[in-house]
Amino acid sequence: METTKEQEIDVRQYIRVLSKRRWVVIAVFMLIVIMAAIYSFTAVPIYQAKARIVIEKENPNLVSIQEVMAVDSTGTDYYQTQYNIIESRTVAREVIRRLNLDKNPEFMPGTEDNMFSNIREWFREKRQSWKDQMDSLLSSDKNKGNTVPKSDDPSQDSPLVSAFITRIKVSPIRNSRLVDVTAEAKNPALAARMANEVVKVYIDQNMETKLAAAKDAVRWLTERIEDERKKVETAENALLQYKQEQGIITGFSNDAEKITAEKLAKLNNQVVEFESKRVETETRYQQALALEKTPDLLDSIPEVLSNDIIKEIKKMEVNLYNKMSELSKKYGSNHPQMVAIQSELAELHQRKATEGKRIVSSLRNEYRMAVAKEDSLKKSFEEQKGESLNMNKKAIQYGVLYRQAESSKHMYELLIKRFKETSLTEEMKTGNIRVIDRAEIPNTPVSPNKSRNILLAVVVGLTMGIGLAFGLEYMDNSVKLPDEIKQYLGIPYLGPIPAYDANEQKYGAVRELITLHSPKSTPSESFRGIRTAVMFSSADVRPQVILVTSARPAEGKTLCAVNIAVAMAQSGSKTLVIDCDMRRPRVHKIFETGENKGLSAVLVGTCELDEAILPTGIENVSVIPSGAIPPNPSELLGSKRMDTIIQELRKSYDRIIIDSPPITAVTDSVVVSSLVDGVIIVIRTAETPKQVVYNAMMSLKAANARILGAVLNAVNIGKDSYYYYHNYYYYYGTGGKSKKQQLKEAA
């Protein structure tokens, strides 16, 4: 619900801004619409003719000569290039020549026969004459007296070509190869001729380009064929001579090279294999040779460990050790059985050593055989390698010569074939561009589009008008709405005071006392509402002494002060109005009292307080005028005497309303604000800048003044106003008459 309410308030604010600035919106809107209407109904009509062509994907050639006329028509860059060619200056210049557009009045209008045109033409001729003279002087040293005929300068018709290009538009149809070429002109027949001629010139130039390429290709092929024929003869003679020198009967086939490579690879694998075996055998032999003199360590050699005899001997040793261990428990070491076992162990050790030497001798023989086999294989590998390298050298040179001969022969045959194809293509006149629809003479103009222009003007006018209205509103920094008081100033909003004419002379000065003169009017009701808001501004103690001030002059603070005082008196409160504006006092004029004895006299001691309090003729309302204007109002208002007077008056009156000068003009209000219970700031709606009010509020807060709130004065309560929705306009009093009617009757 809160979000909806905020949105409604925003919409109301927008509507209020538009209503307030409605004449700005209407003026901008009408200006733009009228200008668009004048242009639309007075502009020269422009006609548009359209021709449609198709750009095929591939050239419909009868023979394949893509190498000669290479056109990649499959990519988007090809089509973009064609579109730019259609709009090129070359095509435009040719169309102008064919249609004689340089003599057409639409492109070259005749010179107007009037004074301004004659003067302009005279200056143009003089400028051209001076330019020609300067060019002749600058080029005299280079020419050396030689007369060179003046060539056609493309820049001479540059404006005409540029004007023509601006009337041509190329529009490709999406997802197709169709292209629309449109031309615009004031003459419908000329527009159709321009579109058709642009298409025709584009197709002719495209065909001429292709035929020129074919002719260039024929000429180039003729020269190349003779060169390639000589290259073929030279390459074949070189190949034949090499075969005779090297004794090559047949060519080097792939099978022969494959067999040689396989044989070499096999020998290489064998060399690697036997080299590995030799290294392994050598390692085992060197290990056994190192342990040959220490028979006890021979057991670490794998060949010894895997020997059956050694295994049997070890088994027998284990048995004898076990037996000796058992006998040692019964007999000593010199026992015959113990001696016999030791003798058997010694014999076994001897046998094991003998067998180890035999194994070492076997490893030596195996190592020597591996070395011999390795040397034999390496020798065979080197021989085969040399033979293969020799054959490869011959094959490489042979292959080079053979490929040169074949390449020259192939190129020669290819050129002969392309020469025949190109010769045929030179006679062809086919292309990949065709006309689908020729341009027809248009019946209706395309510009100006009256309905579109008016509609666009309406949209633009409304947009610019509304934008200008909100821009002006944004630049308006004055206080206009209650929300601005709460958001920007951060103080309570006490209520609005409708604008009313307080200067009418029918009732004299009493007219300013609207609450007394028209108690049932809308302004009176507003003052009573402010009175209520002030009374309930504090929950504990209602303010007794109230200072009414404003940020700057002419805000209506004095009228607000006296009418609030009357409203409080009407509620039964004994009220006193003190005029502390000792610079421009007006309270005595409103109540029509004297000003000889007033507040200034009381402060300086020339008058008693009771003598300064004057009756007003209004029930419960008394007034202390400002008195004579002193030279030092701020010092008087800030004296202890002023504080004493306020304290004495508090005992006699229920409400004391003090009118003071503007805050930003003088410091009087700031000085008095420290003596009162609360301050009311009067703001003139849509006139007082926010920053000025904010600065005034900061001055009051610096003096520790209590700000009760702000009052918006002179608000517009018309039907289009923001305050129309706040029940001030449609509040009815007794008799069933609206406040507005009552105010008129009272006036």
C-alpha positions, 0 to 999 in steps of 0.5 A: 500500500505504501508503494502504491501511495508513493507512486500516486503522489509521484504521478500527481506531482508530474501532473501538477508540473505539466499543468503549471507549465502547460503553456510552455508545452502547448507553445513548443508543441504548436511551434514544431507542429506548425513548422512541420506542416508548413514544410510538408505542404510547401516542399517540392515533391520527390519521386522514387523509382526502383529497379531490381537486379539479382547478383548470382552466387557463381558465374554461369561460365561454360568452361572452368576458368576460375583461375583466370576470372577469380571471383569469390562471390560466396562471401559478404565482402563480395556483395558489399563490394558490388553495392559500393560499385553501384554507388561509385563515382565512376558509375555515376559519371557514366550515367550522367554522360549517357543521360546528359544530366549536366544539361538537365535543369533539375541538376543544373538549374539556370541562373536567376536574373536578378541583382543578387544572382548577377553579383554572385556570378561576377564574384565567382568569375573573378575568383576563377580568373584569379585562380587560373592566373595563379595556376599559370604563374606557378606552372610557367617554370615547369612548362618551360614555354611548352603548351600542354593541352588541358585534360579533362579534370574529374573534379570539374563535375565533382559537385554534379556527381556528388549530387547524383550519388545522394539520389541513388540508394542500394538496398539488398533484400535480406536472405536473398541475392536480390538488390533494389536500386532506387533513384530519386528526382523531382521528375518521375520519368527522370527518376525511372530513367536514372534507376534503369541507367544505373543498373545498365551501366553497372552491368556493362562495366561488370561485363567489360571488366570480365572481358578485359580480364580474359583478354589480359589472360590470353595475352599472358598465357601466350607468353608463358606457354613459350617459356614453359616449352623451353623449360620442359626441353631443358629439364628432360635433357638434364634428366637423361644426361644424369642417368647416362653418367650414373649408369641408371637404367631404371628409375628409383622406385619406392619399393627399392628404397623401401627394401634398402631401408628395411635391411638397414633398419634390421641390421641396426636393430641387431647391432643394438640387440647384440650391443646390449647382450655384450654389455650385459655379458661384460658386466657379469664377467667383470663381477665374477672376475672381481670375486674370483679370489674370494670364493666365499663371495662368489655366491653373489653371482647369479650364475653361481647361484643358479648352478646345480652343482653349487646348489647341491654342494650348499645343500650338503654343507647345510646338512653337515652343519646341522649334524655338526651342531647336534654332535657338538652338544655331545662331543668336543671339537676333537672328537673323531666324528667332529673331525670327520665332519670338518674334513667333509666341509673342507672338501665341499668348500674346495669343490665349490671353489673349483666350480666357481672358477669354472663358471668364471671361465665360462663367463669369459668365453661368453663375453668374448663371443659377444664382442666378436658378434657385435663387431661383425654386425657393426661392420655389416651395418656400416657397409650397408649404411654406406651403400644406402647413402650412396644410393640415396644421393643418386636417388635425390639428384635423380628425383630433383631432375625428374620432378623438374621435368614432370613439373615443367611438363605439367605446367606446360600442359595446364597452360595449353588447356587454359589457353584454349578455355580463355580463348573461348571465354573471350568470345562469351558475353555472359555474366552473373548479374541480371535485371529482374524488374525494370524501374517504372515511372512512379505515380505518387511522391515519397517525399514529403510524407505529410502524415508521417511528418505531422505525426513525428512533429506531434511526438517530437513536439510533445516530447520537447514540450514536456522535457522543457516543462520538466527542465524549467521545473527542475531549474526552479529551486523555490519551495513549492510543496509540503514534501519539500519542506519535510525532505529538504529542510527536515522541519514540520509542515504546519499548513498552507495559506491560500493566496488572497488580495489583502490590498483592497481598500473597501474595508481599509487595513482591516481587509488584511485581517482575513480571519476577522473579516471573513471567518468562514473563508478558505484563508481563515480556515487555513489560519485556524488549521495552522493554529491547531498545528502549533498548539499540538506541536508539543505533546507536553507544554503548548508554546506560549510565546511564538516568533513569526519570521521569514527567510527574506522580505515580502514573504507575508510574515506580518499578515500570518502573525496577526491572523494567527493571533486573531485565530488564537483569540477566537479560540478563547486565548488572551493574545498579545501581538508584539511588533519586533520589526523595528526597521519596517513595522506594519502591525500598527497599520493593520490594527490602526493603532498609534505608534508613539508609545511602543516596544522601543520606548519600553526597552529604552525606559521612556515608557512603561510596559502597561502604557505600550500595550494598546487595545485593538478593538478585537476581543482577546487581542492586544498589541504592542507596536514597535514604537519609534525606530531606534538606531540599534534594534538588535542591541535592544532586542538582545538586552536583558530588559527584553527578556524581562518584558517577555517574562512579565507578559507571560503572566498576563497573556495566554499567547504572545505572537511576535512579528520580527524582521527577515532572518537573512536581512538582519539578526533581530529574529535570531536574537529574539528566537532564544527568548521564545517557545517556538519559531514559525517560518513563513515561506512564500510558495514558488518564490523563496529559494530552498537554500535561502530558507535552509540558511535561515533555519541554520541560523536559528538552530545556531541560536538553539531556537526551537522551530515549530515548523514552516507555513507555505504562504500565497499558495494557489488553490485552483483546480489545477493546483496541488492543494486542490486535493487537500480539502481547502477548496471544497470545504463547505461552511454553513449555508451550503456555500463553498469557501470560494463563494463566501470569499467572493461575497465577503469581498 
